[in-house]
Amino acid sequence: MLLILGVALGLTNYLIDAQVPDQLAAWAAAHVHSRWLFLLGLNLVLILVGGLVEIYAAIVVVGRCLPRSGRGWAFIPCISG
């Protein structure tokens, strides 16, 4: 279990350093024009991640990346992370 969490934390740090959430937010802002469509896509991504990744690792990875991607849509940080 600690190995999985350690790898998830390393992946999260890599994603943050490579600015992947900011790039995804910029892509979503350019291509998705509705707040509801963004939320629908976000729900689909969360369902996919929840089905494929162990729950604690998913919380570590998605929990740190999600608030960065929700900033462009003016979501309250406690809602998007």
Secondary structure as GFF3:
##gff-version 3
##sequence-region A 1 81
A	DSSP	alpha_helix	2	17	.	.	.	ID=ss1
A	DSSP	alpha_helix	20	31	.	.	.	ID=ss2
A	DSSP	alpha_helix	35	52	.	.	.	ID=ss3
A	DSSP	alpha_helix	55	70	.	.	.	ID=ss4
A	DSSP	three_ten_helix	71	73	.	.	.	ID=ss5
###
